């Protein structure tokens, strides 16, 4: 049975991805606040409310930060809200959003160019290439590796000139939490026991939208299609949409407004279903 659209303006929690800070959501957060929503944009532990320049200057708090610590951090934050929010996550944050929905949180979820949870084995070459700076050094598992401007151009700025990509790096790029990357990759073949495992057939999970960018190098559409295939075995609502000409930088690339509005309208339409 179709349910009515959510009445009112529920809060929205935005979760950033690896190599980013909450400032990566400034575009969507401002737009959603203009629409009357309370928008909560907390940083991962180790990033907190620091600016990209501050994190680059001292990335040490990111060392050893892992997935469970991050997801528990967002769980505590969401449980403290007076009402359940819409949960949106970008990239690795999109995996965390799926894990939070699996915990029974949220009235709707949106993964924006999300990576895959445990059990989704699609790994396009471009995805492997984006992870090489971290994965090539297993002894740095608990480190906090920087992302070079050249690698950022391939990973986030592949629609930009090198000069424009370098400016975007200055504005937004930070070191990674290497442990997050290793844990995410090592959990992929462990559908039921991996750190990022979710119950793809959970019947009472909030509706989930997976958003893809056609020319995304980090989490290309093949990943979201494979993820959708896993969820399709269950009865809870999960949909995917692909936007042409979009990179992994969906939240700030020119034309981001279209995607931001689609994500929120979809979530409001299906919230609580």
N, C-alpha and C positions, 0 to 999 in steps of 0.2 A: 504494500500500500504506500502511495506517495505521501510524504509528510510535508506540512507547510514549511516555508522558509523560516529560518530563525527570526524571532521577533526581538527588536532591540539591537544594541551594539555590544556584542560580547568582547571581552578583552582579547588581545592577540599577543602571543609570545613568538618572537622571532629568534631563531638560533643560527648563528653564523657557522661557517665552515673552517676547514684547515687553511692556514696561511692568511686568515682574515681576522678582523675584530668586529665588534658590534657596529662600528661606523659603516661597514659595508652595506648595512640595511638602512642608512639614512634616507634614501630615496623612498622606499616603500613605507617606512615608519612615518615619515612626514605626511605622505598621502593618506595613510590610514587614520592618522590623527585628525586630518582635515575632514574625514568622513565620520568623526565622532567616536572613534574607538580609543580605549586605553591601550597603548602599545608598550610592551615590556621587552627590552632588548638587552639582556644580560650577557656578559662575556663568559667564556669558559673559565674555570679556575686557572689561575696563572695569567690570564689576560684581564679579567675583571673589567674595570672601566678605564683602562689605560689606552692612550692613543697609539696608533701604529708606530709612530716615531719612538714613543716611550717603550713599547714592547721590543722594538729592534735594538734599542740602547741597552736593555737588560732583559734578555729572554729567559734568564735562569729560572723564574717561577714556573715556566712551562715544562721543565725537565721532570720526567717521570709521571706526568699527568696522564691518566688513562681513561678509557671509555666509561667504565662504571662510575668513576668519580664524577665525570661530566654529567652523565645521565642522572645520577643521584642528585646532583646540584640543581638540575632543572626540575626534577621531581619535587624536591622540597619547595622550590619557588612556586610551582604550579599549585601544589596542595595548599599553599598559604593564601592563594587568591580567594576572594569571596565567591567567585563563580568560575566554572571551567572555561578555559579559553579555546580559541582556534590556535593550533600549533603549526607554525611554518618553519621549515629548516632548509638551508641551502647547502648543497654538497654533502660533506660529512654531517652537517647539521640536519640534512634530510634523513640520514640513517637514524640519528638520535630522535627525530620526530616520530619515526615509525616505532622505535623502541618505547617511546612515551605513550603512544596510542596503544601499544601492546600491553602496557601496564594499566590500561583502563582510564587514562587521562585524556582530556580534550574532548571537544564536541565536534571537531573536524580537524583534519591534518592535511598539510600541503608539503610535498617534497619538491623543492626547486632544484632541478638538475641533481637529484639525490644519488649518492652512491648506493651500493647494494648491501642489504643485510646478509647474514650467514645463509648459505644454501643457494645463493644466486651466483653462478659460476661464470657468467659472461665477463670476459676480460679483453676488450679490444686492445690492439697494440697501442693506440694513443693513450689509453688509461695506464698501461704499464709504463710507458715512457714518462708520464707525468709523475709517477712515483719513484723513479730511479734515484733522484738525489737523496732520498731517505732510505729506500730499501737496499741500495748498493752498499750500505755500511751497517751490517748487523750489530757491530759493536757500539753503534750510536743509538741503540734501541730506546734508551731513556734520555736522549739528548733533545736539543731544540734547534734543528737545522734551519738556516736561512734559505730563502728561495732567491736565486740569482735573478737579475733583471732579464737575462736571456731566457731562462726557463719560465719566468713569469709571462714573457711575451708568448711563448708556446701554450702555456697552460691557461692563462686568463685573457690575454690581449691579442688573440689571433685574428681579431677583426680590425686591429689598430696598426698604425705605423709603429716602428720601433720607438721613435721619440715619444709618441703619445702613450705607448705602453709603459715606457720608463716613468712618465709622469704619473700614471696610474699606480705603478709600483710604489713611488714615493708617498702617494696619498693613502694607500691601503694595505700594502703587503707586510706581513710579519713572519717570524720564524714559526716552524711547525712544532707541534708536540709529537715527537717521533713515535712515542709509545702508542698513541692513538692509531697511527698509520699501520704499525706492525700488528697490533691487535686486530684491526679491521681486516687486514689481508689474511692473517692466519686463521681467522674464524670462518672464512668463506666456505670451506668444504665441510663445515660442521653445522649443518642446518639446525639441529636440535640442541647442540651444546656450545656453539660459538658465542662469544661475548655479545655479538650483535644479533643473536637469534631472536626471531619473532615467530608467533604462531600464525602462519599464513591463513589458517582456516578459522581463526577466532571469530565466532559469530556476532559478538557484541562490540567489536571494535568500531570506533568512530569512522566515518567516511574518510577516504584518503584519495588525494589527487597527486599524481606524479607528472611533473612538468619537465619536458625535454627541450634542449636546444639543438637544432639541426647540425651545427658545426662545432659542438662542444667536444673538446679533446679530453677532458677529465672524466666526465660521466656521460658519454654519448647516448643517443636514444636506444641503442641495443641493450644497454643496461636496464633502463626503465621498462622496456618491453619484456625482458626476461623476468624482471621483478613482478610485473603485472601478471605474467603467466603463472607465477607461484601463487599469487593472491587469488587468481581466478578459480582455484579449487574450493575457495570458501564462499560464504554467502554475503559477507559484509561488502559494502560498496567500495570499489577501487577503480579509478579511471586514470587514463594517461592522455596527455595532449602534447604535441610537438609544435614548436614555433620555428618557422623557417628562418635561416640566416642568423640564428642566435648562438652565441658562444657560452662558455661556462659562466660568464659574467652577466647572467640574466637579470640580476637585481640592479645593475647600473648601466648596462649597455643601452645605447640609443634605442628608444622605443620601449623602455622598461615599464612605462605606464600601462600599456596594453596588457602585459603579463600580470602586473600587480592587481589590476582591476579584475581580470579573469579569475585569478586565484581567490580573491576575497569574495567575489560574487558567487563562485562555485561553492566555497565553504559555507557562506550564509544560506545558500539554497538547500544544501544537504545537511547542515548541522543538526546533530541529534537524531539523525535517521536511524 
